[in-house]
Amino acid sequence: MSFSSTLISPPMFLPQTTTYNNNNNHEFTFTHVVQPQPLVRGSCSISRSRICFVSKFDQTCSSPVMEEEGQKKSNLFSESESEEEEDYSKELDVAVRAVQMACSLCQRVQDILISKTNHQVQSKDDNSPVTVADWSVQAVVSWILSECLGSENISIVAEEDVHTLSKSNASDLLESVVNTVNECLADAPRFGVEKPKSSLTTSEVLEIISRCNSTGGPSGRFWVLDPVDGTLGFVRGDQYAVALALIEDGEVVLGVLGCPNYPMRKEWLGYQHRYHRIVSKLTSPNSESWNKGCVLYAKKGSGKAWMQPLIHVNKMFVWPNHAKQVCVSSIDNPALATFCEPVEKANSSHSFTEGLAHSVGLRKQPLRVYSMVKYAAIGRGDAEVFMKFARAGYKEKIWDHAAGVIIIQEAGGVVTDAGGCPLDFSKGLYLEGLDRGIIACSGASLHGKIIDAVDASWGCSSL
């Protein structure tokens, strides 16, 4: 993996209390610790009198977490960045915390799924699986964005709806979702977010899930959420991701990708997750252990992508949580490059990508992993190419790509359709007008070779 070699030791932290008033003249106090040069500008506004966002750098700054995970942290943004480039810092801060919480929720649910085969797993109309985690993550992220940024400012495009949960025979499933949401929100202070004063009711949980009903479009600001990308991998105890992106006027402006099972060692990616779980019990945990988990994120125009570890039980989140800058691989020789493709064969053509790989000179076995972990692998420098060519009739959804695309781009990579055009996130729920498929590469050289190979062989494909 590739990291920036520059790490900056943290300066002294200074306690500070800030008071805000909301529209109802209710007063709120934020207690946090700031640096002489803040890592992130701005703090979250309040939308309701019941709940507020706490931007905590406070007592956690001198906790054992800091000593245990390292004595240095990197500045999130360069001091030379312009005001315009920092416009989304507040949103990024909130989004990263929300994804960290969502990953923690998913880890608990996946443990239950693996240990109890009778746990609730449903099928959607298209026969794809959906679990308690999908609805619960959507509820938690919707709640956090609304409470921290103001519900009147939040519009969310998300994958799940409440249709299945509202059925008369789904009472047990709904109860599981409500309990899972409240367990997660009760743990919110670990992530610097003030928890609700009382547990959310069933109607409140259904309401915050159903809020995610935006249809996107070419204008305005909206969030895009895939609560559990790669649910099949999630159910099988394998790779999955929590993906959150912010789109403004049709362009992705920030993306956060949580990968709870992403191993810190590249060579473990090709192994099944359950095997890792067994091996991990036989080895002593360390900072390079396979199951560390990570969150990657990037902001448009910064030219940087970052990765921070997931926080685990009894540890506190400290922004930026020992983030390290990541960048794409410098490999441009196809024979040395690793390429990723989807595990599922239902909506992509493995035979065509295999033919392309051969014609371009990609000789390594493909890295087949579920979900947007493929985007994370390229952004982090663990792979060089991702190709996906959908079968006839399949339409790519914006939530399956938005967060991953901006992370690769800001890490130095290239993502386009097979015609070399940028992906268009301004057409609603789908990537309309997509030319044949999607190609993501660590560099322009590899990208150009694959585009040429697609043009040369497309006429012989059955897609």
N, C-alpha and C positions, 0 to 999 in steps of 0.2 A: 504494500500500500504506500501511497505517497502523501507525505505531510509537509507542511511548511516547516522550515528549520528554525524559524524565529519564534521563540516563546518569551513572553514578557512577564516578569515576576509581578505579582499583585502589589499595588501600593497600599498604603494604610486605608482602612475603611472608616468612614466618618458617620456617626449616627445622625439621622435627620428625620424630623417629623413634618409631614405636610398635611394641611387641612383643605378639603374640597367641599363644595356645596353642590347638590344636585338641583334639578328643576323645581323640586318641592321644598327647597330651602332646608333640607336635611343635611347635617354636617357629618363628614367622614374624615377620619384621621388615618393616614398611611404612615406606618413606622417602618423605616428601612435604613439600610446603610449604603452610602454612596461613596464613590471614589472621587478624588480631586478632578480626574478626567473621566466622566461617566462612560461605562461600556455601552450603554444604550440610552439614547435621549428619550425623554418623555416618560409619562406614567399613565396608567389606565384611568379612564374616566368612569364615573358611576352612573348607572342607569336606574337602579332601584334602591329604595331605602333599606330593603331587607338584606341585601348582599353587596359586598364590595370586593374589589381585587386588591390584594396586598402584595406590593412589589417588594418581596423580602430579600434583602441582602443581610438581614439582621443577625440573630444569634447563630445562624448556621455558618457564618463566615469563619468562626474560630473552632468549628466542630471537628471531630476526628475524621470526618469525610475529607476535609481539605488535606490533612496530613496523610491519610491513607491513600488517596488517589493522586497525590502529587503536590508539589509546592509551587508549581508555576501554572499560569493560565495565559491564554493568548487574548489580545484585544479583539473584540468582535468586529470592529470596523476601524479603518484607518482614520487618524486624526485629520487627514487631508481631504476626507470626503466632503462633498458639498452638502448644503442643506437639502437640496432636492433628493440626493441619494439616501438621505436618512428619513424620509417621510414615512416609511413603513416600519420603523424600528419598534414602535409600540405594538403594532399588529404582529410582528415577528416574535416578540417576547411572549405575548399571550398565546400565539399559535404553538410555539415550542412547548410551553408548559402544558397546554391542552393535549398535545400528542404524547408527551411523557406520561401524563395521567392515563391516557387511553391505552398506552402500551402496558402499563401496570395492570390495568383492568383485564386486558387480553391475556396476559400471562396467567392470571388466576383462573380465568375461564378455561384456557387451554389445558391447564393441569387437571381440571375437573373432567374435561372431555376425554382426556387420555386415561384417567383412572376409572371413570364411570361410563361405560358404553351406552347406558340408557339416558344420558343427558340430552337435553332438548336440541335437536338439529332438524330444521325444517327445509322444505324444498319450495323454491319460488315457481312461478308459472313457467319459467324456462328450464326448470329442473335443476338449476344451480342451487347449492346449499346455502343456508343462512342460519346463523346461530344467535344465541343470547347476546354474544359479544357484539354482533353487527348493530343491533338496535341499541344496546347499552352505550357503546362508544358514540353513536350518533347523538344520543341524548346528552351525554356528558360534554361532548365538544360543543354542541348547540348551546347548552347552558352556560359554559364558560365564556364563549364568544359574546353571548348576549349580555351576561352580567358584567364582563370586564370592559367591553367596548360600547355597550349601550344597545339594547334590543332594536331601537329604531334605526340603527346603522347597520344591522346585520341581515344579509340575505344569503341563503345557503342552498347550493345544489348538492344533493346527497343521494346515495344509491337506494336507501331503504325508505319504506313508508309504513303506515300503521295498519294497513289493510289486514294482514295476517294476525297481528296482535289483537285486533278488534273483533275477531270472530268469537262466537259463543263457546267454541270448544278449545279456545286458546288461553283459558284463565290461568292454568299452571305456568305456561310460557310467559305470559304477561307478568305474573307475580315474580318469576325469576328475573325478568328484566328490571322491574322496579327495585327489587332487592339488590341486584348487582349495581345499578346506578347509585343507589344510596350508600352502599359500601364504598364505592369509589369516591363519591363526594365527601364522605366523612373523613377521607384521607387527604383531602385537598390541601390542608395547611402544610403538608410536607413539600408541596409544589409551589408554595407562595401564594395560594389562593384561599380566601376565606370561605369556609364551608357554610352551607345553609344553616339557619338557626333551628330548623326542624326538617325532618325527612320529607322528601318530595312525595306527594300522593300519586296514586295511579293516574289520575286525570292530568296532573301536572307533567308527568313523564310522557304521556301520550301527546300532550300539547307541545312539548319542546322537540319531540321527534318530528311531529307533523309540521313544525315551523320550517323544516328544511324542504321547502317546496318551490324554490326558485327554478326557473327554466333557463337561466343564463341569458346570453345574448350579446350584442355588439357594444352596448353602452352601459355605464354604471359600474358599480362595484359589487361583486359577489364572491363568496367562498365556495370552494369545491371540495367535497369530502368523500372519500371512500373509507368507511369505518373499519372494514377488514378486507383489504385487497388480497385476493388469493385465499378465499374461504376454504376451498378444498385442501390447500396446504395446511391451513389452520386446523381443520378437523382432523387431519392425518398426523398432527404433531410436527409439521414441517415448517417451511418458510412462509411468511405472510408479511403484510405491511399495513400501517395506518398512514393514509395519505391526505394531507390538507394543503390547499393552495388558495391564494387570493388572486382573483382576476379583476382587472380594471380596464374598462373600455376594450374588452376583447383580448387583452394581453396578460399573461401570467406575471405577477409582480413579486410574489414570494411563494416558496414552497417548503413544506416540512414533511419529511418521510421517516416514520418510525419503523424500525426493523428489529423487533424483540428477539428474534432467533438468529440474527446475522452474526456469524462467528467472526472474531477478531483476526483469525488466521485464514487466509484465502483457501488453503488446501482443504479446509473442512467443509467448504460450501457444497461440494459434490456428494456429501454423505447425508443419509437420511437422519432427520432430527432425533428420532427416538434412539438411534444408536449413540448419538452424541450425549443424550441424557444419561445413558448407562455408563459411558466412558467417563463423564464428568464426575460421577460419584466415586470413581476409582482414582481420581487425580486431585491434587490440592489446587484450589482456585487461585488464580493470579490475574494480573491486569490483562494478560493476553488470552485468557480462557475463551473457549469457543462461544460460550453462551452469555457473554457479557451483554450483548444487545446494544444498539446505538440509535441515535436520531441524527439525520442529516438535514441540513437546511441551507437555503440561499435566498438572496434578495436581488432583484433585477438591477443590473448596472453596477453591482459591487465588484464583479470580477472575482468573487471568492465564494467558495462553498465550505461549510463547516460540519464537523461531526463531533457529537458529544456522547458519552456513555449513558445508557439508561441508569436511573437510580434504582436501588433495590430496597427491600424492606428495612425500615428503621433508619434510612438515610434521608437527608434533606437535600432539596434541589437548591443549588447556588448558581445563579446566572453568571457566566455562561456555562457552568457545569464542566469546566476543564475542556472546553471545546478546542479542537485542533483543525487547522485549515487542511482541506483535502483537495487534491487535484487529479485530473485524469492521467492515465498512463502515457508515457512518452514512446511506447512501442509503436512503430509504424510498419514493421515488417510483418506481412500477413502470416508467414509461417510461425511466428512467435506469438501471435495474437490469440486471445481467448474470445470466443463469441457466445452470447447468451441467446436462448430462445425459450418460448413458453413450454411448460410441462404439458399442458392440455393440448390435445390434438383436435379437439372439437371445433375450435375457432381459429386455428392457424395451420399452415402447411409446413410440416417438418421436411417433407421431401424436397420442396422448392428451396428452402434455406440450406439444406444439405448440398444441393447442386450448386447453389451460389457460392457457398463456402469453398467447395472444391475448385470452382473456376477462378475464384479470387486468390486461392492459395492458402486458405485457412486450414491448417492440418490438424489442429488440436481437436479433441472431442468437445462437442458443444457443452456449455454449462447450462443445464436445464433446471431452473428454479422457478417456484411460484411467485407471482405478484411483481410489484415494482421493485423488489429486491434486485432485479436485473439492472434497473436504473442506478440503484445505490452502488452496485458492484462496479459499474463504469465510472460513476462520479468519484468513487474512492480509489480508483486505479487498480482494481482487482480483475477487471476484464476490459476489453477494448471495443467490442462490437455487440450490438443488440439488433436483431432483425425480426420483424414480425410481418407476415403476409397473411391477411385474413382470408378465410374461405368465402366464397360468393354468398352474399346476403348478410354477412356479419358487419355490424357498424361499431366502430370504436367509440367508447364513451369518454368524455373529457376527464372524468374522475380517475380513469385508469392511467392517465399520462401526465396531467398538469404538473404535479409536484415533482415528478422525476425529471421532466424535461428541463425545468429551470435549474435544477441542481446540476445536471450534466453541463448545461450551457455555461453557468457561472464558474464551474470547475475547469472550464477550458475545452469542453467537447462540443460536438455538433449533433443536432437532432433535426431531421426533416422527414418529409414523406419520400417515396421512392423517386419522385421527380425533382428532388432537391429543394422543394418549397417548405417554408416553416409550417408547423402544424397550426391550424386555425381554430382557436378556442372561442370564437365570436359567434358561432352559428347555433348555439343552444346546447342541448345535452350531448350531441354527437360531434365527432370530427368530420364534418361534412366536407366534401370535395377532396378527400384524401386520395392522392395518386398512388394506387396499388398497395402500398404498405408503409411501414415505419422503419427508419434506419437511424440508429444512434451510434456514434463512434467517438473514440477518444481524440481523434484528430482529423483534419481535413483530407490528408492523404489517403487513409483507409476509407474514409467516407466516399471520396471520389471514385475509388476503385470499385466499391460495391455498387454505386449508382450506375457505373458503366456496365457492370456485369448484369444488373437487372435489365437494362435496356437491351443487352445482347441476347438474353435468354427468355425474356418475358413471352415472346411469341410461342415458345414451346411449352409454356406452363399451362396448367388446366385451371388456373384461378380466374 
